[in-house]
Amino acid sequence: MITHTMIVSFDQPLPDSELDQYLSDIKQAMLATRFAESVQTRRHLPIPGEDAIPALIATAIVQVTLADLDTLAKSFTAPELHEVIERWQARHSYRVAWANHESLS
């Protein structure tokens, strides 16, 4: 098993309802590929002053568990996932950093 952890950073703050919808949409798209074994999403918990740090600061975290790296690579080709990414990028600009790793627990 491997975990694909995405750090999603929207360029502008989103209303809570919009962020909730993004997290729901990305989770459903990953599950619809049938490659993901599980998908967890969470909001970033900000601390005072972090916006002064010159780093990519998350808006949200998406963590996907998959069987292996080949399965992850296949998931990247799924049309369901591309449709959601393109739709959200057209509405709200965001960047993503990610790490592929074995379970941390």
N, C-alpha and C positions, 0 to 999 in steps of 0.2 A: 504494500500500500504506500502511496505517496500523497502528499498534500501540496496543493497549489494555493498559495496565499497571495492575494492581491491587495495592494494598498491603493485605494481609489481616492483621488484628490480632485475635486471640482474646483474650477478656477474662481467661481463666485459662490457665495453661500446659497444654499437651496432652502426653500420652505420645507418644514418637516414632512408635509404630505408628499412633496416631490421626491425627497430622499427615500421615504418609505416605499414609494412606487418604484424607484430605480432598484432598490434592494430586492423587492419582490420580483420585478421583471428579470433581473440577472439570475436570481435563484431559479426561477421557473425555466428560463432558457437553458441553464446548465443541466437541470434535471431532465428537460425534454430531449437533450442529446442522447440520453440513456447511457452515457459514459461515466457520469458522476455517480459515486456511491452515496455521497452526502454533500450537502451544501449548507454552510452556516454564514450568516451575514450579521454584522454589528456596526453600530455607529462608532466613530472615533470619540473618545472622551477627552476633550481639550483641557489644557491647563493654562492659567494666566501667563502671558508673555511668550507663548510658543510661536506666535506669528512673527516674532523677531528673529527666530532661528532660520538660517539660510538652508532649509531642507524641504524635501517633499513632505508635507504634513497631510495626513489622511483626513478624508471626510468620512470614509467608511472602510471596513475590512470585509473581504469575501474570502472564505476558505472552502476549498473544494477537495474532497477525498476521492481518489481514483485508484484503480488497480495498479497501474504502472505508468512509466513515462510514455510508452507507445500509446496508451489509452488517452493520456493527456494531449498528445500531439493530434490524435484523431478528433478530440473534442474541439480543437481550434479550427477545424475545417467545417464544423456543423453550421448549416445555414441559420438555424434558430438563434444561435449565439451571435452571428454576424448581423442579423436583423435587429436585435436588441441593441447591440453596440452602436450601429449606424444611426438608429433612431435617437438614442440618447445623446450621441455626439452632435447630432444636428440641433438638438434642443439646448444642451448645456455642455460647454467644453470641459473636458476633464482629462487627467493623465492617470496612468496606472503604472505602478512598479510591482514586481512580483518576485516570489521565491518559490522554487520547487524543492521540497524537502521530505524527509521521513518524518513520522510522527514525533512531536516534541514531548509527548508523555510516555 
